[in-house]
Amino acid sequence: MTQHLPAQRGQTEVDQAAPAGLRRQWLSLGVAGLALLAAAHRWWGPAAAVPAHWPWLAGSVWLYLWWFTGRNLRLHRPDPAGPVAERLGPGNLLTMARGWLIAALAGCLLAPPADGLAAWLPMAWYTLADVFDYFDGYLARKSRQQSALGEALDLELDALGVFAAVNLAIGYGRLPAIFLTVGLARYAFAVLIWIRQRAGLRVQPLSPSGLRRPLAGLTMGFISVTLWPIFDRPELALAGWIFFTPFMAGFVRDALVVSDSLDPRSAAYLRWRSRLRKIVLRLMPVILRLAIAGFALAQAPRYLAGSPELVRGLGSLGLVPAPAVSTFFGGLVVLTGTAMLLGYAARFAAFVMLFPLGLTIAAVGLDPWRTIGLTATLGILIAGSGRYSIWSPSEKLFANRAGEHGQPRST
């Protein structure tokens, strides 16, 4: 997920038409996308009990994305001062594949959750789209095919993908309806800019941020988890608030900046930001690490001993032999809990911890200790390990896109 503002176009970009070769490639992609949707529905649609309206809704979304791409082909200028490129390049092709997956996901709207293996299709589509979102920019940078077209497509697919996935999670009863605001946030931001431009008011550029991209990426990852059929509303709602609160706070802050209501360079804002960062990114993670240590001490013996309730729950999820899985999970809890307590690659440890913890919650539900464990693990995944950490290799990874190098930028 990238910034909220649309790509800006220069006068030469507006005046120069897309080359014939680029338009032919765009036409071929549109036809191929429709053909793949039709073939997919014919091959596995009946067996997977795909909704009858799926090909029509998915096809409509694909046609919209295809039209949006064609409308912006003249932005495909790897050199802003040069001509429009003759080919889309590997990065944009992967982005279009991501668009196809989001169209397939959107086709599931207005239908109840499926049963069996078909219930996993929305999760698979959105998760794969998230993976493509990480690597399309990498391919564009490596092939030197970065352009405003890729930025515009990223923005459109980010917004549409989040909107479709959040609506599905709400429709499936896994998230409360209040989280629809997350799906609409990007569109509300665009409307705010449009209204100010129409009124002749200033639209200020966003200041650089080292948190906007990683926080948005983590939120998209969580949204994909809401589509897993093994998870239920209580745990997803709890995790949702942990992710969506800073996500929406970031949107509010950015809206204040672009509407000229907040100056991110002012002394008052910089003082406030410094204090908040000290609390959220340096002090709070220390408390969360202590909470994780308490969770590991209290729960690891139950895993290692294979408590009957846990073994039955894991077996009900098909995780067999359940006693061995329970013991394995116990080892992961001990290792990752210790790593987080010491601040040793804590974000990576938190990511690994989510597997035994999440599957345990899916198997036997939430209790006070698992609530503490989930809250603390997600908090460390988002904020890092804070002060007194031995090794924090995730900072540069979170601050840079794939294929980029450099130091993290401030919020």
Summary of the structure (lengths in Angstrom):
residues: 411
radius of gyration: 22.8
end to end distance: 16.1
largest distance: 70.7
contacts: 1363
relative contact order: 0.09
helix: 71%
strand: 0%
